């Protein structure tokens, strides 16, 4: 009985974390779209690669037709393939001839690189040419690997920035809906009917959610509001009733616990919807595997 009660509390808590995580992911995507965060992060990463010396290679690279074609007109691209980057960079340092009769050679590429104003970038590119053994395709591959390595770090920058946005959005959302982990656990632990309802809702959520889409899932605000409203009686939400657990506490100690509970929920949301879906799915399956088959109950009652 105790083990089943613990599992049911974990299921209810995980379900609430999952719904709030999806909502905060949607808020983060809206903010990222409004401020073009992906495009700006990509441009900052390329600027670090090209050093942005006296000759602004970053601006020229993003003005290249190959790069411009990857984004809608008037917008900056949020993604560039390594091959496009290498092709555009080669065109900048060693422009093709006007007649295009002769393909680019390693000699023309080297001559162009020697004219790069930034000494560090010039040395880096010349080193790639030298280690490629005079093969222009091998040089192109080295530039592509350099770009891929840099983009791996850029992805890390963006993920850390996204986590900060999700934490702030989660903190605001948790205060708005009174998503206090300590209060939720207390309510779930003491209310069998509530636990059963949450477990049933968790099973429906697991069945109706495609885990492959969770990393990019951003439900509409209306859907998120409906999901939260379904959960808000009584595990979350504010109340004005004097004896209701969901009122804003009066004492400083109780207020400190309320803030702590909301902070715990906000930190949990940062883990992301995929994490909480996996947790919810595993715990639901664990609970189901621990229940005895219904037919045994019928047999026992008939004896």
C-alpha positions in Angstrom: 0.0 0.0 0.0 2.8 2.5 1.0 4.7 1.7 -2.2 1.7 2.2 -4.4 0.9 5.5 -2.6 4.4 6.7 -3.3 4.2 5.8 -7.0 0.9 7.5 -7.3 2.3 10.7 -5.8 5.3 10.6 -8.2 2.9 10.0 -11.1 0.8 13.0 -10.2 3.8 15.2 -9.7 5.4 14.1 -12.9 2.2 14.8 -14.8 2.1 18.4 -13.5 5.8 18.9 -14.3 5.2 17.6 -17.8 2.3 19.9 -18.5 4.1 23.0 -17.1 7.3 22.0 -19.1 5.4 21.9 -22.4 3.9 25.3 -21.6 7.3 26.9 -20.8 8.8 25.4 -24.0 6.0 27.1 -25.9 6.8 30.4 -24.2 10.5 30.0 -25.0 9.8 29.3 -28.6 7.7 32.5 -28.9 10.5 34.5 -27.3 13.1 32.9 -29.6 11.0 33.7 -32.6 10.3 37.4 -31.6 14.0 38.1 -30.9 15.5 35.8 -33.6 17.6 34.2 -30.9 18.7 31.2 -33.1 19.8 33.5 -35.9 21.7 35.8 -33.6 23.4 32.9 -31.8 24.5 31.5 -35.2 25.8 34.9 -36.3 27.7 35.3 -33.1 29.3 31.9 -33.6 30.3 32.7 -37.1 31.7 36.1 -36.0 33.9 34.3 -33.5 35.2 32.0 -36.2 36.0 34.8 -38.7 37.3 37.2 -36.0 35.5 40.2 -37.6 38.7 42.1 -38.3 39.1 45.1 -40.6 37.5 43.2 -43.4 34.0 42.2 -42.0 33.9 38.6 -43.3 30.8 37.8 -41.2 28.6 40.5 -42.8 30.0 39.5 -46.3 29.4 35.8 -45.6 25.8 36.3 -44.6 25.3 38.5 -47.7 26.5 35.7 -49.9 23.7 34.4 -52.2 24.2 30.8 -50.9 23.6 31.9 -47.3 20.8 34.4 -48.1 18.9 31.6 -49.9 18.5 29.6 -46.6 16.3 32.2 -45.0 13.1 34.2 -46.0 13.7 37.5 -47.6 14.7 40.2 -45.1 15.6 37.6 -42.3 18.8 36.1 -41.1 19.3 32.3 -41.4 19.0 30.3 -38.2 20.9 27.3 -39.8 23.8 27.0 -42.2 25.1 23.7 -43.5 28.9 23.1 -43.2 29.1 22.7 -47.0 27.4 26.0 -47.7 29.7 27.8 -45.2 32.8 26.4 -46.8 31.6 27.3 -50.3 30.7 30.8 -49.3 34.0 31.3 -47.4 36.0 30.1 -50.4 34.1 32.6 -52.6 35.0 35.4 -50.2 38.7 34.7 -49.9 39.2 33.5 -53.5 36.4 34.8 -55.7 35.8 32.8 -58.9 36.9 34.2 -62.2 34.4 36.3 -64.1 34.5 33.9 -67.1 34.2 30.8 -64.8 36.2 28.9 -67.3 38.8 27.7 -64.8 37.8 25.9 -61.6 39.3 27.2 -58.3 42.7 25.7 -57.6 44.6 25.3 -54.4 47.1 28.0 -55.6 44.3 30.6 -56.1 42.8 29.7 -52.7 46.2 30.1 -51.0 46.8 33.4 -52.8 43.4 34.6 -51.6 44.0 33.5 -48.0 47.3 35.4 -47.9 45.3 38.6 -48.4 43.0 38.0 -45.4 43.7 41.0 -43.0 43.2 39.2 -39.7 46.5 37.4 -38.9 44.9 34.7 -36.7 42.3 33.8 -39.3 44.9 33.9 -42.1 47.2 31.5 -40.2 44.4 29.1 -39.4 43.2 28.9 -43.0 46.8 28.5 -44.3 47.4 25.7 -41.8 44.3 23.9 -43.1 45.6 24.2 -46.7 49.1 22.9 -45.7 47.8 20.0 -43.7 45.4 19.1 -46.6 48.4 18.2 -48.8 47.5 20.7 -51.5 44.1 19.0 -52.1 41.3 21.6 -52.4 38.6 19.0 -51.5 40.5 18.0 -48.4 40.8 21.6 -47.5 37.1 22.0 -47.9 36.5 19.1 -45.6 38.8 20.6 -43.0 36.8 23.9 -43.1 33.6 21.9 -42.8 34.8 20.1 -39.7 36.0 23.4 -38.2 32.5 24.8 -38.8 30.8 21.7 -37.3 33.0 21.8 -34.2 32.1 25.5 -33.7 28.4 24.9 -34.2 28.5 22.2 -31.5 29.7 24.9 -29.1 27.1 27.3 -30.4 24.4 24.7 -29.8 25.7 24.5 -26.2 25.4 28.3 -25.9 21.8 28.3 -27.2 20.8 25.4 -24.9 22.1 27.3 -21.9 20.3 30.5 -22.9 17.1 28.5 -23.6 17.3 26.9 -20.1 17.6 30.4 -18.5 14.5 31.6 -20.5 12.6 28.4 -19.5 13.5 28.9 -15.8 12.4 32.5 -15.8 9.2 31.6 -17.7 8.6 28.7 -15.4 9.1 30.8 -12.3 6.5 33.3 -13.5 4.1 30.6 -14.6 4.5 28.7 -11.3 3.7 31.8 -9.3 0.7 32.5 -11.5 -0.8 29.1 -11.1 0.6 28.4 -7.6 2.5 25.3 -8.7 4.1 24.6 -5.3 5.8 21.2 -5.2 5.5 20.9 -1.4 1.8 21.7 -1.5 1.2 19.3 -4.4 3.0 16.5 -2.6 1.0 17.1 0.6 -2.3 17.2 -1.3 -1.6 14.1 -3.3 -0.4 12.2 -0.3 -3.5 12.9 1.8 -6.2 12.5 -0.9 -6.7 9.1 -2.4 -9.4 10.3 -4.8 -7.1 13.0 -6.1 -4.3 10.5 -6.6 -6.6 8.1 -8.5 -7.8 10.9 -10.8 -4.2 12.1 -11.5 -3.1 8.5 -12.3 -6.0 8.1 -14.7 -5.1 11.4 -16.4 -1.4 10.5 -16.5 -2.3 7.2 -18.4 -4.3 9.2 -20.9 -1.4 11.7 -21.4 1.1 8.9 -21.9 -1.1 7.3 -24.5 -2.0 10.5 -26.4 1.6 12.0 -26.5 4.1 11.2 -29.2 7.5 11.1 -27.5 9.3 11.7 -30.8 7.6 15.2 -31.0 8.2 16.2 -27.4 11.5 17.9 -28.0 9.9 20.3 -30.4 6.3 20.3 -29.1 5.0 23.7 -28.3 1.3 23.4 -27.5 -0.8 26.5 -28.1 -1.4 28.7 -25.0 -5.1 27.7 -25.1 -4.2 24.0 -24.9 -1.7 24.6 -22.2 -4.3 26.7 -20.2 -6.8 23.8 -20.6 -4.3 21.3 -19.4 -3.4 23.4 -16.4 -7.0 24.0 -15.6 -7.7 20.3 -15.6 -4.9 19.9 -13.0 -5.7 22.9 -10.9 -8.4 21.4 -8.6 -7.0 21.0 -6.1 -3.2 20.3 -6.7 -2.4 23.8 -8.1 -4.1 27.2 -8.4 -4.9 30.0 -6.0 -7.9 30.2 -3.7 -9.4 32.9 -1.5 -11.1 30.6 0.9 -9.6 31.2 4.4 -9.0 27.5 5.3 -7.9 26.4 1.8 -4.4 25.2 1.4 -4.0 27.2 -1.8 -4.3 30.6 -0.2 -1.2 32.9 0.1 0.2 32.1 3.5 0.3 34.7 6.2 3.4 33.8 8.3 6.9 34.4 7.1 7.9 30.7 7.7 5.0 29.5 5.6 5.8 32.1 2.9 9.3 30.8 2.8 8.1 27.3 2.3 5.7 28.5 -0.5 8.6 30.2 -2.3 10.8 27.1 -1.8 8.0 24.9 -3.3 7.6 27.2 -6.3 11.4 27.3 -6.8 11.5 23.5 -6.8 8.8 23.3 -9.5 10.7 25.9 -11.6 13.9 24.0 -11.4 12.1 20.8 -12.3 10.6 22.4 -15.4 14.1 23.2 -16.6 14.7 19.5 -17.1 12.3 19.6 -20.0 9.2 17.9 -21.3 11.0 14.8 -22.8 12.6 14.1 -19.4 9.3 14.3 -17.5 7.5 12.3 -20.2 10.0 9.5 -19.8 9.7 9.7 -16.1 5.9 9.6 -16.2 5.9 6.7 -18.7 8.3 4.6 -16.6 6.5 5.2 -13.4 3.1 4.5 -14.9 4.4 1.2 -16.4 6.0 0.4 -13.0 2.7 0.9 -11.2 0.8 -1.2 -13.8 3.3 -4.0 -13.6 2.9 -4.1 -9.8 -0.9 -4.4 -9.8 -2.3 -7.9 -9.7 -4.4 -9.0 -12.6 -8.1 -8.2 -12.3 -9.2 -11.8 -12.9 -7.5 -12.9 -9.6 -9.5 -10.4 -7.7 -12.7 -11.8 -9.2 -11.7 -15.3 -8.4 -10.8 -14.4 -4.8 -14.2 -12.6 -4.3 -16.1 -15.6 -5.6 -14.6 -18.0 -3.1 
